Amino acid sequence: MARTTPMRLVELMVLKDDVNTVISFLGKRRNFQFQSKADAGSVLPSPSQDKTDDSENQEKAQTIEVVEKKGNEYADTLAALKSACQFLGVSIPSGNEAEKLIFEAKELDEKTKENAKNILSSVDSLKTRVDEAAENLRRAKEASEEAHSFANLKVSFEELDHISFLSLRIGRIDIEKLPLLKSELGGRCVIVSLSDESVAAQSKILVASSKRARFSLDSELKKFGFTNLEIPRDFKGVPDDVLESLKKQLLEAEKSIAFLDEEKNNFARSHEKMLLELMASFSVKSQIEETKNALESTKLVYRITGWLPESECNETLLDLDKITGNRVAVRVYKPHEVLSVISGKEKVPVQLKHGKIVGAFERLILSYGSPIYGSIDPTPLVAIFFTILFGIMFGDAGQGLVFLLLGILMAKNVVKVGGWGKFAPIFIAIGISSTIMGILTGEFFGNEEILRPLSRAITSLFGSPRDQILHLMPNEGKKSVLNMFLFFGFTVAVGFFINSIGIIVNIANQFALGRTGKAIFGKTGISGAAFFWYVVVFALRIALFSHAPALYDWVIIALTLFCTAFSEPLSRLVSGERPVLENGLGGAVIEGVVEVLETVISYLSSSISFIRVGAFALAHAVLGLIISTLTELAGVGGIAVLLVGNGIVVVLEGMIVAIQVIRLQYYEFFSKFFNETGREFKPFAFEFK
């Protein structure tokens, strides 16, 4: 079986003048994962490969010292460029477009820095003018609103204020508080709105009350947040020519904003490419500085350690020699030569390498956890099991063709659904499996008539023709019900096979990792597998051949359960660990009883769990029958019922079936060998940020 990609720890001694070039090379190559500071330097003294005999460089590798690091001077410019893009409405790319820009990013020279300075200066100037125009527009709107608020006041405020029995107040109040104010003071004073309440956040009002109530009036108004306005004594209102002048000022301010918006759009269109290229260059440079500042170094030499796939090691190191003019000292270590790995302090990064189809299923593995380095890569098995289980549960030739077509269109980038393009091979795989299962059950968008000629033609080759190759729906007759139960038995057999593969994977992994005791004993070791397989054979002998249980049956079952129950002390005995009974004999007995119960229950539940595969297949057939029946009953509207019904089934039931398949993989298959997780290989790569 395929195992995880072999890795090597690489130590580079790079001169100060070459470190930027090396980091840039590694960031664009995307195959080097930096070792953490805590683990750096923890290697055995004798390297497995040494590309230089320069003892001076080797001595530096062992006695490296950390010097004071500088700040990242490019981060501020990068932030300014990002702010400029946001102001201009230039969308920052992602995905393949961003990767291309990063890969083609130019080296930061004086000309590039000058271009960045000039374009940022132009953007700042434009932004200043836009801000000034926006402020002018705000002021023009406020002046216009103020003027219109008093346009209808035709009596001079001085004359009103001299009325002996009236106390007048003009001011502002929040529009939301105005109804409450009118309700509170409506019986004691008159409140006149002076502004358009439908467009203003604050209402300008005139409040009139008797002179005797002026003090209580001021107190009440204050409670509601009323703000007095200073009104000229001879003010009568706003003349029409003033209103017209303010209206012109408002129009001019709006035109200025529109003109600047057009200028901003033109600037964005003409400078978009340059802005993104500058962002890519400064982004790469900024990340180089961040990475460099995190490295151990002396005044002249930088030390870089990290993990590299073995298959890419020679080519990468040769290219490093070329770009540095053979000025880099290299040492390569196997994982078992790294002290931090031997001690368990550091886990070797795990890389999974597959083609496009199997690679699309990697996220199902990594979302659960990364396999341990050196163990079997379960991705091909997951790809096969996921495809088969989905097809069994979602058997319909028409709906399967929908998934197949969708997968092809996603692979060709004709249909873009967020970041789901990378899962196009999965849609293609489940589309093919669902179509095959649909042909077997004779279903095409829930209709059992369309594929009937094909089913009869195929079955006639092996005997008498039948309407369906595999008939799931039970009808009258014992044979039909028996066929349905046989199908459920088939799904349990599929579960037995998947569970067995999981156990075999665990046994192989434990032997590969040098854990002989765990490989032989335990629930998912050889003893547990022997118990599981023998009980299944034992049950089939009784059910199918009416064999009576014999003494040797109980002896074999008891022996396998004993080895499983006392897996921990037996493993310690085989591995040479002492004491064998770590928690004493009493603790071992209690743990053994619990282990036996857990083993029996887990194997029973993991086998029965696969009955859901048959249940969902039957449920899917029932839904198809319901849609087909409703389509016939709907008459003229049958096409709409057919489209809507199948659409719901494809989307909702497709999601439910996918979730159930993932659940079976996680809880039944992965649980057999995913006892601990590894560390995913995440190579250093420049990001467009």
Disulfide bonds with the S-S distance in Angstrom:
none
